[in-house]
């Protein structure tokens, strides 16, 4: 199987930056493209019709405000990422439950490989918080490469 399209889910953390750097390295070696996705989740208790605003500005829906902030964060995140000359990194934002939305995005975009960072949680913290990476490894129809947080390496 040739890897032509790599999907990298990010939450703008350093461990995700490390995973993205590794995905870019792989894509450069394989001649693949890289898609970066950030999944945001509107809290269930906040209605879709809720609007917010500041004095002197037009009101916006909370969903639009979250999306604008996520886009600004994505732009900042990608601006600090080294990309080889000639390679472009596409990005998009999605809303929903992270694991299922990542799988849906991978399917829609024709992803051949998912590369993502891991928290490295164990024990009770892992049990209580779960793991998006673990869900993807179990459920993904395409390979998932997990990249451990390099800050714990010596």
N, C-alpha and C positions, 0 to 999 in steps of 0.2 A: 504494500500500500504506500503510495506516494503522499507525502504531507505537503499540501499546497496552501492550506489555510489554517492558521493557528488562532484560537480564541483565548484571550487573557482576561478573566474577570478581575476587577480591581475595586478596592475600597479606599484607595489613595494612601495606604500605609506604606512604610518602608519595606515590609516583607513582600507587598505586591509590586513595589518598584523593582525589587530583586528578581521576582518571578518574571516581570515584563522584560527586564534586561536579558534574562536567560532565553525567553521566547524570541526576542529580537536576534540574539546570537544564533539560535537554531534556525530561524527563518532566513537569516543571511546565508547560512551554510547550505540550506535545503532549497533556496530559491522560492520560499513561501511568503505569503502575505500575513500580516498580523492585524487582528481586530481586537480592540480593547473595549470592554463593556463594563459599565457600572450599573448595578441594580439598586434602585432606591425603592423604599417601601413606605407608602403613606399609611400612617397608623389607622387601624380599622375604626377607631372611635372618632376620627376626624372626617366629617362628610366631604364629599367631592366638591360640593358647592360652597365650602367655606372660603371667604375672601379675607385678605389682610391688606393693610396699607399704612403708610406713614403720612403725616401731614404734608401737603404739597405734592403728593404723588397719587397717581391713579391706583385704585384698589386692584389687586391681582388675586387670582385663585391661589390657594395654598399649594396646589399641585404645580402650578406654573412657577411659583416662587421656589419650591423645592427643586424643580427641573433646572431653573436658571442658576441656582447655587451649585447644583451638581455639575452643570456644564462649565461654570467658572472653575470649579475644583478640578475637573478633568483637564481643562486647558492648562492650568497651573501644573498639574501632575505630569502631563505629557511634555510641557515646556522644559522640565528638568530631566528628561530622558534622552539619552544619546541614541540617535538612530543613524545607521550607516548611510552614506550618500547614495541617493537613488532609491532608497527604501521609504515607502510611506506607511504610516501606521494609521489605520482608520479607527474611529471611535464612535460609540453610541451609548445612549442612556436608555434603560428600560425600567419599568416599574413592576413590582411583584415580589413574590416569595423568591429569595435568591436561587436556591438549587433548581427549582422547576423552571424559572425564567432563564437561567443560564442554559439549561438543556434545550429549551424552546429556541433560544437565540442561536445556539450551535446548529440545530436542525435547519432553521430558516436560512442561515448563512452558508451552509455547506461546509462546516468546520470538519477538519480531519484530525485535529489534536487540540485538547484544552490544556493550557499550562496555567497553574495557579499556585500562589503561596499558601503556606499552612501556618496556623497559629501555634501548633505544637502543644495544645492543651491535652492534659491527661487526667485520669481519675474523675473525681466528682465534678470538676469544672467542665470536662468534656461531656460527661453524662448530662449535666444540666443545660449546657449551652449548645450541645450538638456540634456538628461540623459540616459545613457546606462541602468542603473537599471530600469528606468521607461519603456523603450522599452522592456526589458526582462520580466518584470512583465506583460505587456500587451500581449506579443507574445509567451512566452514560453509554450510549452505543458506540462512541469513539473513545480512543485512549485518553486518559487523563494523567498528565505528568505533574506531580506535586513537588514544589520547590521549597525546602525548609528555610526558615528564617535564618539568614546568614549571621545575624547578630549573636546567635548562640554558639557559633562555630569558633574554635580557637585556632 
